[in-house]
Amino acid sequence: MQPHSFEYGPLMDKVLIVENHRSTLEQIRSGFRDLHHFELLTASSAKIATDILTDTRIAVLATGIHLPQGDGLDLLGLMTRKHPSTPCIAILEKDDPKPWFIDRTGHTGVLYYLKKPFSFSRLASAIFVGLNLRDEGQTRNGVTMTNFLPLLAIARKTCRMDIKSGTRQKGICYLERGQLLNARTAELEGDAAAKQIAQWRGIQLSFSPLADKDRQVRTSIDLLTLAKATWEKGARPADNSRATSAYESGTAGRIGSKLEDALHKHAGILRSAKGYKGLAIVSSNGEVLANDTSHRADIDFSAIAEMANQIYTDCSRHLSRKGLGRCRGLSLDTEQGILLVHNTDMYTSGNFRFLALMAEDGNCFFIQTQLKTIIPKILSEVAMPGGTQSKGLSSKKPF
């Protein structure tokens, strides 16, 4: 099948959509017919898309992962080598798991995940965001290894993956069916090498067949843990649950129990404040890990946690783009009271949100002052995933 193109002018940005389901591709073409903001190119296989990318400079690539004549990761690898600052959208199938990154505020660069079913407007919005970020120079640093790692598990990739970052850093990862067998850098091997590679930015990737001699398992860490991510709503790729289950359930359960104990230990001073209704500790994906609602049994933090997380993330993303740095907290004044959102430092404490609910006439200044004091105390008693603690130890950003 030949690629399709809608041309609206010689100076317009070109966007390439790679999709192997013909009905979906036709719907996308139909949706874009009346949107004259860029030139749309489409392809139904990795081979056709590669030919287009070889001859044409595109502004945004949106590609499925499971494609005939190759896969989407081959196309994304080509982009990291030839056009590293071009925004890319990885289109996931309905049954594919989608990663949720613990530090979401950093995911404002080159690679974005979009899962089916999605509306035409959502795809168009993702494309426009990519174009805007490119124009603002936000994509010039290329893809981060952290953000790419989950795709290897989703695609259940079997390969040797060579990685370059900058002019000096080089490494190799060996994968079978989306599981990491081994990793090497100039000086390290196994888990130590994998952890080092996972921190690299501005990566260039190339894939080759996995040789029999490279199938020895010398790592114990899985790709999602390296990416500091979880699968949304507990989903995960088939045959790829090694260590992920423990990370999502066992580790999260232990942290939640410790947070609950620490919260009740230190929240007493808040209960004496005028207008105090409750306090909750929320994970990066909106799960309530611990809460103190002794004053108001009718408060349901789980109903507002995900919404508060999204508002915080959007604010932080936009403020950062405008040069104001990362958002550390916000206040929402509603008809039912005042919601205070405090964010912890991902690099020292893990990515948690503290939600405090106050009456409209409550003493918010007192609560905010006390939160700055008790939050470090609460987190100092909890061990973070990967051996990181909120005090005294360190821990380790798609548009």
C-alpha positions as CSV (number, residue, x, y, z in Angstrom):
1,M,0.0,0.0,0.0
2,Q,1.3,3.4,-0.9
3,P,1.6,6.2,1.6
4,H,-1.2,8.8,1.6
5,S,-0.7,12.5,1.8
6,F,-2.9,15.5,2.2
7,E,-1.0,18.6,1.0
8,Y,-2.0,22.1,2.1
9,G,1.1,24.1,1.2
10,P,4.9,23.8,0.6
11,L,5.9,25.4,3.9
12,M,3.6,23.4,6.2
13,D,4.9,21.0,8.8
14,K,4.6,17.3,7.9
15,V,3.1,14.8,10.3
16,L,3.5,11.1,9.8
17,I,0.9,8.6,11.2
18,V,1.9,4.9,11.1
19,E,-1.1,2.6,11.8
20,N,-1.6,-1.0,10.6
21,H,-5.4,-1.1,11.1
22,R,-6.9,0.3,7.9
23,S,-10.2,1.3,9.4
24,T,-8.4,3.4,12.1
25,L,-6.1,4.9,9.5
26,E,-9.0,5.9,7.4
27,Q,-10.8,7.5,10.3
28,I,-7.6,9.5,11.1
29,R,-7.4,10.6,7.5
30,S,-11.0,11.6,7.5
31,G,-10.6,13.6,10.7
32,F,-7.6,15.5,9.4
33,R,-9.2,16.5,6.0
34,D,-10.7,19.6,7.5
35,L,-7.7,20.5,9.7
36,H,-5.4,22.6,7.5
37,H,-2.6,23.2,10.0
38,F,-0.1,20.7,8.6
39,E,0.5,18.2,5.9
40,L,-0.6,14.7,6.9
41,L,1.4,11.6,5.7
42,T,0.2,8.1,6.5
43,A,1.7,4.6,6.3
44,S,0.4,1.1,7.1
45,S,3.7,-0.6,7.8
46,A,7.2,0.0,9.2
47,K,8.7,-0.5,5.8
48,I,6.6,2.2,4.2
49,A,7.2,4.5,7.1
50,T,11.0,4.0,6.9
51,D,11.0,4.9,3.3
52,I,9.1,8.1,4.1
53,L,11.5,9.0,6.9
54,T,14.5,8.4,4.7
55,D,13.4,11.0,2.1
56,T,11.2,13.4,4.1
57,R,11.8,15.6,7.2
58,I,8.7,15.3,9.4
59,A,7.7,17.5,12.4
60,V,5.9,14.8,14.4
61,L,5.8,11.0,14.2
62,A,2.8,9.0,15.6
63,T,3.4,5.3,15.3
64,G,1.8,2.1,16.5
65,I,4.0,-0.4,18.3
66,H,2.8,-3.6,16.6
67,L,3.4,-3.2,12.9
68,P,4.0,-5.5,9.9
69,Q,7.5,-5.5,8.3
70,G,9.2,-4.4,11.6
71,D,7.8,-2.7,14.6
72,G,7.3,0.8,16.0
73,L,10.4,0.6,18.1
74,D,12.5,0.3,15.0
75,L,11.0,3.6,13.7
76,L,11.5,5.3,17.1
77,G,15.1,4.0,17.2
78,L,15.6,5.5,13.7
79,M,14.2,8.8,15.0
80,T,16.7,8.9,17.9
81,R,19.6,8.5,15.5
82,K,18.5,10.7,12.6
83,H,16.0,13.2,14.1
84,P,16.5,13.1,17.9
85,S,14.5,16.3,18.6
86,T,11.4,15.4,16.6
87,P,8.4,14.7,18.9
88,C,7.1,11.2,18.7
89,I,3.8,9.6,19.8
90,A,3.7,5.9,20.7
91,I,0.2,4.5,19.9
92,L,-0.7,1.6,22.2
93,E,-3.4,-1.0,21.4
94,K,-6.4,-1.3,23.7
95,D,-4.9,-4.4,25.3
96,D,-1.5,-3.0,25.8
97,P,-0.6,-1.8,29.3
98,K,0.3,1.9,29.6
99,P,3.1,3.1,31.9
100,W,2.5,5.6,34.7
101,F,5.8,7.3,35.5
102,I,6.4,8.2,39.1
103,D,7.9,11.6,38.3
104,R,5.3,12.8,35.7
105,T,6.4,16.4,35.9
106,G,9.5,15.5,33.9
107,H,7.7,13.9,31.0
108,T,7.4,16.9,28.8
109,G,9.9,16.1,26.1
110,V,10.0,14.0,22.9
111,L,8.1,10.7,23.5
112,Y,4.4,10.6,24.5
113,Y,2.2,7.5,25.0
114,L,-1.3,7.5,23.6
115,K,-3.6,4.5,24.1
116,K,-6.5,3.3,22.0
117,P,-9.4,4.0,21.9
118,F,-8.7,7.7,21.6
119,S,-10.7,10.5,19.9
120,F,-9.5,12.4,16.9
121,S,-9.3,15.5,19.0
122,R,-7.0,13.8,21.5
123,L,-4.6,12.8,18.7
124,A,-4.7,16.2,17.2
125,S,-4.1,17.8,20.6
126,A,-1.0,15.5,21.2
127,I,0.3,16.6,17.8
128,F,-0.1,20.3,18.4
129,V,1.5,19.9,21.9
130,G,4.5,18.3,20.2
131,L,4.8,21.0,17.6
132,N,4.6,23.7,20.3
133,L,7.2,22.0,22.4
134,R,9.5,21.8,19.4
135,D,9.0,25.5,18.6
136,E,9.8,26.3,22.2
137,G,13.0,24.3,22.1
138,Q,11.7,21.8,24.7
139,T,12.6,18.7,22.6
140,R,16.2,19.6,21.8
141,N,17.6,17.2,24.4
142,G,16.1,14.2,22.8
143,V,14.6,11.0,24.3
144,T,15.4,9.9,27.9
145,M,16.1,6.2,28.5
146,T,13.7,6.2,31.4
147,N,10.8,7.1,29.1
148,F,11.7,4.6,26.4
149,L,12.2,1.5,28.6
150,P,8.5,0.5,29.1
151,L,8.1,0.3,25.3
152,L,10.5,-2.6,25.2
153,A,8.3,-4.6,27.6
154,I,5.1,-3.6,25.8
155,A,6.5,-4.8,22.4
156,R,8.0,-7.9,24.1
157,K,11.2,-7.1,22.2
158,T,13.9,-9.7,21.6
159,C,17.1,-8.0,20.5
160,R,20.4,-6.5,21.3
161,M,20.0,-2.8,21.8
162,D,23.0,-0.5,21.5
163,I,22.7,2.8,23.3
164,K,24.6,6.0,22.9
165,S,24.3,9.1,25.0
166,G,26.4,12.2,24.2
167,T,29.8,11.6,22.8
168,R,31.2,9.3,25.5
169,Q,28.5,7.1,27.0
170,K,27.9,3.8,25.3
171,G,26.0,0.7,26.5
172,I,24.3,-2.5,25.4
173,C,21.1,-4.2,26.7
174,Y,20.1,-7.7,25.8
175,L,16.4,-8.5,25.9
176,E,14.2,-11.5,25.3
177,R,10.4,-11.2,25.0
178,G,10.5,-7.8,26.8
179,Q,12.6,-9.0,29.7
180,L,16.1,-7.7,30.4
181,L,18.7,-10.4,30.3
182,N,21.9,-8.4,30.8
183,A,23.3,-4.9,30.3
184,R,26.9,-3.7,29.8
185,T,28.7,-0.4,29.8
186,A,32.5,0.2,29.5
187,E,33.0,-0.6,33.1
188,L,29.8,-2.3,34.4
189,E,27.7,-5.3,33.8
190,G,24.3,-6.6,35.0
191,D,22.1,-4.6,37.3
192,A,24.7,-1.9,37.9
193,A,25.1,-1.3,34.2
194,A,21.3,-1.3,33.7
195,K,20.8,1.3,36.4
196,Q,23.5,3.5,34.9
197,I,22.0,3.3,31.4
198,A,18.5,4.1,32.7
199,Q,19.7,7.5,33.7
200,W,20.9,8.5,30.2
201,R,19.3,11.3,28.2
202,G,19.6,12.3,24.6
203,I,19.8,8.6,23.6
204,Q,20.5,7.1,20.2
205,L,19.2,3.5,19.8
206,S,19.9,0.7,17.3
207,F,18.5,-2.8,17.4
208,S,20.0,-6.1,16.1
209,P,19.2,-9.8,16.5
210,L,20.0,-11.4,19.9
211,A,22.8,-13.9,19.6
212,D,22.6,-17.2,21.4
213,K,25.8,-16.4,23.4
214,D,24.0,-13.3,24.8
215,R,21.0,-15.1,26.3
216,Q,22.5,-15.6,29.8
217,V,20.5,-13.9,32.5
218,R,22.7,-11.6,34.6
219,T,20.2,-9.1,35.8
220,S,17.5,-9.3,38.5
221,I,15.9,-5.9,37.9
222,D,13.0,-5.4,35.4
223,L,12.4,-2.7,32.9
224,L,9.6,-1.0,34.7
225,T,11.5,-0.7,37.9
226,L,14.4,0.9,36.0
227,A,11.9,3.3,34.5
228,K,10.5,4.2,37.9
229,A,7.1,3.5,36.7
230,T,4.1,1.2,37.2
231,W,1.5,-0.1,34.8
232,E,-1.7,1.9,35.0
233,K,-4.5,0.1,36.8
234,G,-2.3,-3.0,37.5
235,A,-2.1,-4.0,33.8
236,R,1.1,-5.5,32.5
237,P,2.3,-7.2,29.3
238,A,1.8,-11.0,29.0
239,D,4.7,-13.1,30.3
240,N,6.5,-10.1,31.7
241,S,5.6,-9.9,35.3
242,R,8.9,-10.7,36.9
243,A,9.6,-8.3,39.8
244,T,6.8,-5.9,38.6
245,S,4.2,-7.6,40.7
246,A,6.3,-7.2,43.8
247,Y,7.0,-3.6,43.0
248,E,3.3,-2.7,42.5
249,S,1.7,-4.7,45.3
250,G,4.1,-5.9,47.9
251,T,6.3,-2.8,48.0
252,A,3.3,-0.4,47.7
253,G,1.6,-2.2,50.5
254,R,4.5,-2.0,52.9
255,I,5.0,1.7,52.1
256,G,1.3,2.4,52.6
257,S,1.3,0.7,56.0
258,K,4.3,2.7,57.2
259,L,2.9,5.9,55.9
260,E,-0.4,5.3,57.8
261,D,1.5,4.7,61.0
262,A,3.7,7.8,60.5
263,L,0.8,10.0,59.5
264,H,-1.2,9.3,62.6
265,K,1.9,9.7,64.7
266,H,2.6,13.2,63.5
267,A,-0.8,14.6,62.4
268,G,-2.0,15.3,65.9
269,I,-0.9,18.9,65.9
270,L,-3.1,19.5,62.8
271,R,-6.3,18.4,64.5
272,S,-6.0,21.4,66.9
273,A,-6.1,23.9,64.0
274,K,-9.3,25.8,63.3
275,G,-11.1,24.3,60.3
276,Y,-9.0,21.2,59.9
277,K,-11.0,18.4,58.2
278,G,-8.4,15.8,57.1
279,L,-5.1,14.9,55.5
280,A,-4.2,12.3,52.9
281,I,-1.0,11.0,51.4
282,V,-1.4,10.1,47.7
283,S,0.8,8.3,45.2
284,S,1.7,9.6,41.8
285,N,-1.1,7.7,40.2
286,G,-3.8,9.0,42.5
287,E,-3.9,6.1,45.0
288,V,-4.6,7.1,48.6
289,L,-1.8,5.5,50.6
290,A,-2.8,6.9,54.0
291,N,-5.3,9.3,55.4
292,D,-6.4,11.1,58.6
293,T,-10.1,11.8,58.6
294,S,-10.7,11.5,62.4
295,H,-12.6,14.8,62.4
296,R,-14.8,14.0,59.4
297,A,-15.8,10.5,58.6
298,D,-17.7,11.6,55.5
299,I,-14.6,12.8,53.7
300,D,-13.6,10.6,50.7
301,F,-10.1,11.5,49.6
302,S,-10.0,8.7,47.0
303,A,-12.8,10.6,45.1
304,I,-10.6,13.7,44.6
305,A,-7.0,12.3,44.7
306,E,-6.7,11.6,41.0
307,M,-8.2,14.9,40.1
308,A,-5.9,16.8,42.4
309,N,-2.9,14.9,41.0
310,Q,-3.8,15.9,37.5
311,I,-4.4,19.5,38.3
312,Y,-1.0,19.7,40.1
313,T,0.8,17.9,37.2
314,D,-0.7,20.3,34.6
315,C,0.1,23.4,36.7
316,S,3.7,22.2,37.2
317,R,4.1,21.4,33.5
318,H,2.9,24.8,32.4
319,L,4.7,26.8,35.1
320,S,8.0,25.0,34.2
321,R,7.6,25.9,30.5
322,K,7.2,29.6,31.5
323,G,10.4,29.6,33.4
324,L,9.0,29.5,36.9
325,G,10.4,26.1,37.8
326,R,8.6,23.1,39.2
327,C,5.4,23.6,41.2
328,R,5.8,22.6,44.9
329,G,2.2,23.1,45.9
330,L,-1.1,24.7,45.2
331,S,-4.3,25.8,46.9
332,L,-7.9,25.3,45.6
333,D,-10.6,27.4,47.1
334,T,-14.0,25.6,46.6
335,E,-17.5,26.0,47.9
336,Q,-17.0,23.1,50.3
337,G,-13.6,24.2,51.7
338,I,-10.0,24.7,50.8
339,L,-7.8,22.0,49.4
340,L,-4.1,22.3,49.9
341,V,-1.7,20.2,47.8
342,H,1.9,19.8,48.8
343,N,4.4,17.8,46.6
344,T,7.5,16.1,47.9
345,D,10.9,16.1,46.3
346,M,11.1,13.1,43.9
347,Y,14.9,13.0,44.2
348,T,15.0,12.8,48.0
349,S,11.6,11.6,49.2
350,G,9.8,9.7,46.5
351,N,6.9,11.3,44.5
352,F,4.1,11.8,47.0
353,R,1.3,14.4,47.3
354,F,-0.1,15.5,50.6
355,L,-3.7,16.7,50.4
356,A,-5.0,18.8,53.3
357,L,-8.7,19.7,53.4
358,M,-9.8,22.8,55.4
359,A,-13.0,24.6,56.1
360,E,-13.4,27.9,54.3
361,D,-12.7,29.9,57.5
362,G,-9.9,27.6,58.6
363,N,-6.4,28.6,59.6
364,C,-4.6,27.7,56.3
365,F,-1.4,29.5,57.3
366,F,-1.0,27.4,60.4
367,I,-1.7,24.2,58.4
368,Q,0.8,25.1,55.7
369,T,3.5,25.9,58.2
370,Q,3.0,22.7,60.1
371,L,2.9,20.6,56.9
372,K,6.4,21.9,56.1
373,T,7.5,20.5,59.5
374,I,5.7,17.2,59.7
375,I,6.0,16.0,56.1
376,P,9.8,15.4,56.4
377,K,9.2,13.6,59.7
378,I,6.6,11.3,58.1
379,L,8.8,10.5,55.1
380,S,11.9,10.0,57.2
381,E,10.2,6.9,58.7
382,V,9.4,5.3,55.3
383,A,11.8,3.4,53.0
384,M,11.3,4.3,49.3
385,P,11.3,1.8,46.4
386,G,14.8,0.8,45.3
387,G,16.3,1.3,48.7
388,T,15.9,5.1,48.8
389,Q,14.8,6.8,51.9
390,S,13.3,10.1,52.3
391,K,16.1,11.4,54.4
392,G,19.8,10.9,54.1
393,L,19.8,8.9,50.9
394,S,19.4,9.9,47.3
395,S,17.3,8.5,44.5
396,K,17.4,9.0,41.0
397,K,11.9,13.0,32.5
398,P,7.7,12.8,26.7
399,F,5.7,15.8,26.1
